[in-house]
């Protein structure tokens, strides 16, 4: 019985030039299939180990996406709140009047007549504006 060896020429791959930063599930399965076609039949790969790595990577990626989404929602929930934080070593306190969700969330904070952009990581206190939420009038 003759067995034809698998060569690099017998594997067809679609060559795409995309600027992906992540390995998609389709990419993983294509790599796995290519690896299985190219492996030595007498020294097979540990498929279970490869699958565990893939699942771990996917879980880590999804947790990072979830964390990013939660941080954006948290920034939106600060609209209208009074926050205190540090900017360039100075402490400031003011009302959040806007949120930029480009990249890492940044708060637009009004302090008196000035407006500052403050990253979420610089905020150390959040409170309600007393004059808006509490009233002594009947």
Secondary structure, 3 states (H helix, E strand, C coil): CCCCCCCHHHCCCCCCCCCCCCCCHHHHHHHHHHHHHHCCCCCCCCHHHHHHHHHHHHHHHHHHHHHHHHHHHHHHHCCCCEEEEEECCEEEEEEEEEEECCCCCEEEEEECCEEEEEEHHHEEEEECCHHHHCCCCC
